[in-house]
Amino acid sequence: MHFLRTLFWVVIAVFLAIIATRNWHDVTLNLWGDIQADIKLPVLLFLLFLLGFLPPFLVLRAQLWRLRRRLDNAERQQVAERQQGPGARPVEAEPSIVS
């Protein structure tokens, strides 16, 4: 199964390389004012792909990081409760009255 996955990614990479070499043309981008930039079409497409891919990817990684942190905290709390013993209850702080 690992071989098929590797073969799939090799075929995709070769396909993208062929498309990139066939479309290796200059594209003129009109930036602000009179500034223009010439860039190759495959490079432009790759940059636009990254521009659309990176923000959702970073949001997903941040959510996973936050969930892992919450899970680690819950696991640490569960281990601490087990170490206290079955009959022990955590001591709650008394509400303070501020005058």
N, C-alpha and C positions, 0 to 999 in steps of 0.2 A: 504494500500500500504506500510505503514511503517512496518507492521508486515512481509510482504513478503521480504522486504529488510533485515530485521533483521534475518529472517529465512535463507535467502541465505548466509549471512555472518557466521551464526552459522554452517551451513552445510560445508562451505569452511574450517572453523577453525577445525572442527572435522575431516574432510578429511585430512588436513595437519598434525594434531596431530597423526592420525593413521599411515600415511606414515612415520612420524618422528620416532615413536616408533618401527616400523618394520625395519627401516634402521639405528638403533642406533649402528653403528659400528665405530671402530677407523680407521682413514685414516692417513697415514704417509705422511707428506709434507717434501720434500727435499728442505731446504732453502739453502742459500749460504754456501759454504765450507762443513764442516762435520756436520752442524747443521740440526737436524730433529725435526719436531714438530708433535705430535699426537693430532688429533682433531676429534671430532665426526662428522659424515657425515652431519646430519641436521644443525649443527652449521656452518660448512663450507659452505653449500649451502646458508644459511641465510646471512653470511658475504659477499659472492659473489653477492647475490642479492642486498644488500645494496651498495656494491662497484659500481654496474652498475646503480642503481636507484638514488642515491643521487646527483651525478654531474648534470644530466639533470634537476632534481627537483630543485636544488639550482639555476640553470640558469633561469628556468621558474619563480621562486619566485622573482629573481632579476629583470627580465623583467617586471613582474607585478608591482613590487614596483616602478620602474622607470616610467611606464605608469600612475600609480595612482598619482605619484608626478606631472607629466606633466599635468594631468587632473585637479588636485587641483590648480595648478598655473594658468591654463587657466580659471578656474571658478572664482578664485580670481580677475583676470584681468577683466573678464566680469562684475563682481559685481562692481568693481571700475569704469568702464566705465559707468555703469548705474547710479551710484551715481553722476557722473560729470554732467549729464544732456544730453539731446539729441543733443543740438547744440554745445556743447563743444568739442574741438578737443585736443588731447594730444599735449603738447608742445614738439617739437623735438629739440634736441640739435644741435647747429650750428657746422659744421665741423671745427675743429681747424687746423690751418696751422702751421706746425712745420718747423722751418728753421734750 
